[in-house]
Amino acid sequence: MLASMAVVTVIGAGMMGTALCTPLVDAGHEVRLCGTHLDREIVASLEQRGHHPKLSLDMPSEIQPYFIEDLAEAMRGVEIIGIGVSSGGVHWAADVLRPFLRPELPVVMITKGLEWSGTSLVALPDVLERRMGHEWVGKICPAAVAGPCIAGELARRVETCVVLTGRDEAKLDRLRAALTTAHYHPVTSNDVLGVEVCAALKNAFAMGIAFAQGLHEKSGGVPGSIAQHNYEAAVFAESVREMRAIVRAVGGDPESASGLPGVGDLDVTTNGGRTGRFGKLLGLGLSVPEAIERMQGATLECLDILRVMRMALPTLKARGDLGEGSVPLLEHMAEVALDGRPVAMPFARFFR
């Protein structure tokens, strides 16, 4: 078992990677935050002023910031590794961490996304492990965090429940004990694929639910009890149905879609996440490039997951894992976000 205090190094000083340091500090660990080559300004700000410019917060003084050139020093004596890079940075993270890994070392990822192998959807913990090399497969067993957890709220210690998923039960228990605080409440699950599919898909579906906010504003409406909440609720329910269908199709537990990784994360991402803001802009009638520009460089994982699912759907349908017409919402969102089609929600095809 890990001692009550552990040396923890988090790779990636973006909003979520940095926010994860808050419960780690509160749990009494020695916390080191190593930025990527893209995080230089953030690390400099943390080093000089203890301030995170993207979170607009002063962070706990116990967090020790490191530049990527100092990774070896940041990894000295490490007992837990956290990975907070974007989905596009997972291969990079595997490459830079390979010299420092040991089979007994717990690794926890907060990165959301999926990859398509040509025959199957691959969860990012498995992508990371496979990238390490064949000799590591089945030995590292990275865990992942999913569930309702906006970075700005986590950093401010707003209470939440999350899911830790992985294939090594002993490591999951150690990570749960290491991460649990008065405001951060992790539970464990071994449904890696189901949890991770939901964690990725919720970004796309939140975009579709948020179309309604933009459509309402475009028609001259203002936020209130009478808006387009009927629209939002119907799309929300269809999102959960389609998530369950996709999780079942790839061999995960559909119940994950009805819990924290699905419904819980979908709600918070729609109402408080950057994907929801992006969907609102598309509902307002902005083109995809215009909406991306308005987001001022925010990472939009919804576009990545829609591209992955567009590649996966023909094979899943051809094998009979998904029926024709079973995911009309997902397909329409891909048309809007990837092809520039106008929003025209296919309600008549829902729940069939």
N, C-alpha and C positions, 0 to 999 in steps of 0.2 A: 504494500500500500504506500501511496505518497505520504510524506510527512505533512503536518498541518500547514506548513509553509513550503512552497515550491518555487523554483526558479522557472518563470514562464517567459518565453519569447514569442511575440506576435509579429508575423511578417505581413507588412502592408499597413501603412499609416493613413489610409483613407478613412471615411467617416465610420464605417462599421468595424474595421479593424481596431481603430482607436477606441471606439465606444466599448468594445469587448473588454478593454483594459480596466474599465471602471469596476465591474463586479470582481475581476481578478484582484485588483488592489484592495477592494473591500473585504475580500476573503483572506487577506493577509499575505498574499504572495509577493515575491520580488518580481516585478513586471518590467520587461524590456520590450520596447516597440521599435522595430526596425523597418524603416520605410523602403519602398522600392525606388528604382531610378526615377519614377514619376512623382515621388513624394518629397522631393528635396525642399521645397518651400515650406511644406507642412512640418517636416522634421526641424528645419531651422527655426520656425516659429515656436515649436514646442521647446526646443533647446534654449532659446533666448528669453521667451516670455511665458512658457507654459500654456500657450494659447493655440487652439486648433482653429485655423481660419475658416474651414468649410463647415464645421460644427458651430462656429461662433461661440465657443465655450473655452473657459480656462479649465484645463484638465488637472486631475490630481497630481500633486507635485511628486508623488511616489513613482510615476511612470518615467522610465529612463529611455529617452529617445536616441536612436542610432541611425546613421546614414548607412546605405547598403554596403559601402566600402568597409564598414566596421562589422559586417555580419559575423565573422569568426569570433570577435569579442562578445557580440550579443548572444552567441550560442554557447559560450563557455559555461559548463556546468548545468546546461538546460535540462529540465525535468518534464516540461510540457511544451509543445509547439502549437501555436495558433496560426492559422492561415487566413488572412483577410484580403487577399488580392481579388481582382475581378475575374470572371470566368475565363476571359482571354489570357489571364496570367497564370493559370494553373500549371501549364507545362513549364513555364519559366520557374515557378516556385519549386516544382519537383527537381529541376536541374540544379538550382542553387542550394537546395536543402540536402541533396543526396549525400554529400560528405559528412553530414552531421547526424544522420539518422541511426537509430539503433532499434532492433525489433521490440524492445520493451518500452520504448518511448511513446507516450500517448500523443497523437496528433489530432487536432480538432479544426475543422474548416467552417467558416461562415460564408463561403462563396456559394452562390446559387447558379445552377445551370445544368445542362445536359449536353452530351455529344452523341452523334449518330455514327456508329461503326460501319454502316453499310448493311447490317443485318439486325442491329439491336440498339436501343437507347442505353447509354452508359452514364451512370451517376458520377459526379465529379470526384468523390473519394476513390472510386475505382480508376478513374482517369489518372489521378495523381499517383496511385500505387503502381499502375501499369507503366507509367512514364519512368518511374524509378528503375525499372528493369525487372526481368523475369525472376531474378533471385529474391526480389522483395515481395512478390505477389503472395498474399496470404499471411504475411508477417507483420506489415505495418498496420493494416486494418484501420485506416483513418476514419475518424468519426466526423459527423457534420451536425450543425445546428440548424433547425428550422422552426418556424412559428412566428407569432406576432412580436416583432421587435424592431421598431424604427430606431435608427442609430441615435438621433437627437434625443429621443426619450430614454434609451438605455443609458446614455451618457449622463442624463439628469436623474437617473435612478427611479424612473417610473416603473412600478411593478409590472411584471409580466411572467407568463409561463411559456417555456420553449421545449422542444423535443431534441434530445441528443440521440442520433441514430448511428449505428455501427455494427460490425460483425464480431467484435471481440467484447464479450460481456464484461469481462474483468476491467478492461480499459474504460468502457462506458461508465461503470460504477465509480472508477477513480476520477474520471472527468466530472461526473455529476457532483461528487463530493467537493471537488476543487472549485467548481463554478457556483455552487449554491450560496446565495446571500439572502438578506432580508428582502431584497427587491427582485432578485433573479432566481426563478424557480424552474430548473430543468428536470424533465422526466426522460426516461430512456425508452428506445424502441429498436428492435432488430430488423425492422422493415425498411432497409436502406433504400431500395429502389422506389417503393411507394412514397416514402417521406420525401425523397429528393425529386421525384417527378412532380409532386405537388408544390414543393418549394420553388421549382423552376416555372411551372405552368402558371402559378398564381400571378407572376409578373405580367404575362400576356393577358390573362383574363381580367385583371384589375384595369388594364387599359380599356378593354371593351365595356366594362361596367361604367367607367368614368366618361365614356362618350356622352352619357345622358346629361352630365353637368354642363358640358359644352353646348349641347343642343338646346338646353333650357336657356342658357345665357344668350345664345345666338338668336333665339326667338324673342328676346327682350325680357326674359324672366330674371328674377333675383332669388338668391337662396332663401328657402323658407319651408314651412310645413307642406305647402302646395308647390310642387316643382315637377320633376319627372322621376319621382321615387318609385312609381309603378314599373317604369322602364328599368331602373336600376335593379330592383328586386327580381324581376323576371330574368334579367341577364345574369344576376348573381346565382340564382337557382340553376340555370342552365350551365353556368360555369362549373358548379359543383358536380352536376350530373356528368358532364364531359370529362372532368378530372377523374371521377370514379371509373368511367369507361376506359380511359387511357391507362390508368394504374392497373386495372384488371388485365388489360391487353398485354402489358409488359411483364406480368407476373407478380405485381405488388399487391398489397392488401388495400382494397378500395376504402376501408374504414379510415385510412390515413387522410383521405380527402375530406372526411367529415369532422376531423379533429383539428388540432393546432397547426399542422403543416398545410392543410387545405383551407378550410373555412376561416380559421383564426388568422392566418397570414393574409388571406385574400381580403378580409375586411380591413385590416390595418393598411395594406398596400393601396387599396382603392382610396381610402379616406385620408391617408397621411403620407403616402409614399410618392416618389418621383414618377413612378409609372402611372399613377392616377392623374397626376398633373399633366403628363404627356397625353393621356387619353382625352382629357378635357380639351386640350388644344386642338386635337384632331376633330372632336365633336363641334368645336367652334367653326370648323371649316378651314383651318390652316393646312397647308400641304405638309407632308412629312419633313422635308428639309426645313421649312419655316418653323415647325414645332420643335425640331431638334435644335435649331439655332436659339429659339426662345428658352430652351432648357439650359443654356449656358454651360455646355460641357458635361452635364450630368450623365453618368453611366446608365444606359437604357438596355437592361438585360432582356426586356420584352422583345426587342428586335432579334436578338440572338436566338432566343428560344423559339420564336416563330419560324426562323430560318431552319432550325434543327427539325422542328415538327413537320415542316413542309417536305423535307427530305424523307422523314420517317413514314409519313402517312401512306404513300403508295404501297410500301412493303407490308405494313401492318394490315392494310385492307386486303392485299393480294393473298396473304396467309390466312385471312379470315379472323384475325385477332380483333379487328374493328370492322363493323359493318359500314356499307356505303350510307352516307347521310347521317352518320352517328355523331359527328362533331361539326355541325354547321356553324356554330359560333366561332370556333377556332379557325375554320377555313375562311370565314368572312374577315376576321381580324387580320389574317395574313394578307388578304386582298387589300385591305385598307393600309396597313403599315408597310407592306413590301411592294405592292403594285400601285399605290397611290389612288386606289378606288375610293369613291365617297362612302361615308357611313350610311348604310341602309340595312339595319339590323334584320336578319331573317327570322322574325318571331314565328312565322307560320311553320317553320321547320323545326322549331324547338320541341323537346320532350317527345320525340317520335321514337 
